[in-house]
Amino acid sequence: MKKIEAIIRPFKLDDVRDGLQEIGIHGMTISEVRGFGRQKGHTETYRGAEYQIDTLPKLKIEIVAADHMVEPVIDVIIKFAATGQVGDGKIFILPVEDAIRIRTEESGDDAL
C-alpha cells in the first residue's frame, strides 16, 4: 500500500475527484493548505495599497491505495490537475505499513 499526497490548485478539485472516482477511488482526505514554491506568491492591490501575498491557497489530497492502483491514481491526478502553469502542485508517494478499518477491524488492502 502507498499513501499518495497531492498538492493541487483549489479549482481543479472537482475534475480530479471525478477522475479518481472513475477508476474506483472513492475515499480520500482533502485539506485546505497554504504554501509556495517556484510560484512564490503574487502582489495584490486593495484600496489603492499594494501588498505581497507570500503563500497561496492550495488543496492537499491524501489517498491510500493498493500498490497496483498507484500508477493509475498518479496518471489521473496529473491529467486533471495540470494547467501547464507554474504552481500546478506536486505529488508525493509514501509507503504505508498497514491500514485498519475501525468498524470491522479489517486490515491491509481489505480495509481500503
TORRO-905682 format. One line per field, with one value per residue (C-alpha): residue in three letters; chain; x, y, z. Coordinates in nm, 3 decimals. Layout:
BEGIN
type	c(ALA  ...) $
mol	c(A  ...) $
u	c(X  ...) $
v	c(Y  ...) $
w	c(Z  ...) $
***
This chain:
BEGIN
type	c(MET  LYS  LYS  ILE  GLU  ALA  ILE  ILE  ARG  PRO  PHE  LYS  LEU  ASP  ASP  VAL  ARG  ASP  GLY  LEU  GLN  GLU  ILE  GLY  ILE  HIS  GLY  MET  THR  ILE  SER  GLU  VAL  ARG  GLY  PHE  GLY  ARG  GLN  LYS  GLY  HIS  THR  GLU  THR  TYR  ARG  GLY  ALA  GLU  TYR  GLN  ILE  ASP  THR  LEU  PRO  LYS  LEU  LYS  ILE  GLU  ILE  VAL  ALA  ALA  ASP  HIS  MET  VAL  GLU  PRO  VAL  ILE  ASP  VAL  ILE  ILE  LYS  PHE  ALA  ALA  THR  GLY  GLN  VAL  GLY  ASP  GLY  LYS  ILE  PHE  ILE  LEU  PRO  VAL  GLU  ASP  ALA  ILE  ARG  ILE  ARG  THR  GLU  GLU  SER  GLY  ASP  ASP  ALA  LEU) $
mol	c(A  A  A  A  A  A  A  A  A  A  A  A  A  A  A  A  A  A  A  A  A  A  A  A  A  A  A  A  A  A  A  A  A  A  A  A  A  A  A  A  A  A  A  A  A  A  A  A  A  A  A  A  A  A  A  A  A  A  A  A  A  A  A  A  A  A  A  A  A  A  A  A  A  A  A  A  A  A  A  A  A  A  A  A  A  A  A  A  A  A  A  A  A  A  A  A  A  A  A  A  A  A  A  A  A  A  A  A  A  A  A  A) $
u	c(0.000  0.105  -0.011  -0.039  -0.035  -0.112  -0.099  -0.323  -0.495  -0.835  -1.038  -0.910  -1.060  -1.387  -1.209  -0.953  -1.217  -1.440  -1.142  -1.043  -1.398  -1.398  -1.101  -1.255  -1.104  -1.389  -1.210  -0.976  -0.897  -0.895  -0.733  -0.707  -0.340  -0.124  0.223  0.462  0.729  0.856  0.531  0.644  0.316  0.187  0.111  -0.243  -0.391  -0.653  -0.796  -0.502  -0.238  -0.019  0.080  0.260  0.085  0.366  0.165  -0.105  -0.414  -0.386  -0.563  -0.391  -0.549  -0.445  -0.525  -0.413  -0.420  -0.318  0.017  -0.142  -0.354  -0.069  0.018  -0.346  -0.405  -0.096  -0.198  -0.546  -0.413  -0.164  -0.424  -0.687  -0.477  -0.233  -0.280  0.069  0.146  0.393  0.212  0.019  0.144  0.330  0.260  0.434  0.423  0.491  0.491  0.209  0.278  -0.084  -0.440  -0.719  -1.089  -1.211  -1.569  -1.488  -1.124  -1.032  -0.669  -0.443  -0.598  -0.935  -0.950  -0.927) $
v	c(0.000  0.356  0.694  0.946  1.311  1.563  1.941  2.095  2.420  2.451  2.494  2.159  1.952  1.855  1.734  1.534  1.383  1.281  1.124  0.929  0.801  0.675  0.448  0.320  0.550  0.653  0.757  1.050  1.322  1.682  1.964  2.334  2.433  2.733  2.732  2.843  2.701  2.836  3.029  3.240  3.426  3.742  4.111  4.236  4.583  4.666  5.017  5.156  4.991  4.719  4.424  4.093  3.757  3.518  3.197  3.076  2.865  2.503  2.177  1.865  1.537  1.224  0.879  0.537  0.291  -0.067  -0.095  -0.181  0.139  0.386  0.450  0.495  0.739  0.941  0.946  1.078  1.348  1.469  1.459  1.659  1.890  2.017  2.363  2.392  2.689  2.724  2.634  2.328  2.137  1.822  1.454  1.260  0.880  0.727  0.364  0.256  -0.028  -0.118  0.012  -0.098  -0.026  0.060  -0.062  -0.415  -0.449  -0.549  -0.476  -0.434  -0.389  -0.511  -0.203  0.030) $
w	c(0.000  -0.066  0.052  -0.229  -0.128  -0.400  -0.363  -0.630  -0.724  -0.549  -0.869  -1.001  -0.717  -0.888  -1.203  -1.004  -0.772  -1.065  -1.246  -0.936  -0.889  -1.248  -1.172  -0.847  -0.585  -0.357  -0.038  0.011  0.261  0.142  0.340  0.269  0.289  0.204  0.061  -0.206  -0.432  -0.759  -0.797  -0.497  -0.440  -0.601  -0.550  -0.492  -0.465  -0.201  -0.177  -0.367  -0.149  -0.296  -0.081  -0.129  -0.080  0.016  0.042  -0.193  -0.117  -0.232  -0.157  -0.027  -0.132  0.059  -0.077  0.046  -0.241  -0.313  -0.490  -0.827  -0.816  -0.754  -1.120  -1.232  -0.943  -1.034  -1.401  -1.316  -1.084  -1.344  -1.623  -1.435  -1.215  -1.477  -1.629  -1.773  -1.547  -1.261  -0.936  -1.056  -0.749  -0.651  -0.586  -0.309  -0.270  0.071  0.191  0.423  0.662  0.733  0.735  0.969  0.926  1.275  1.231  1.105  1.210  0.851  0.771  0.471  0.126  0.263  0.485  0.186) $
***
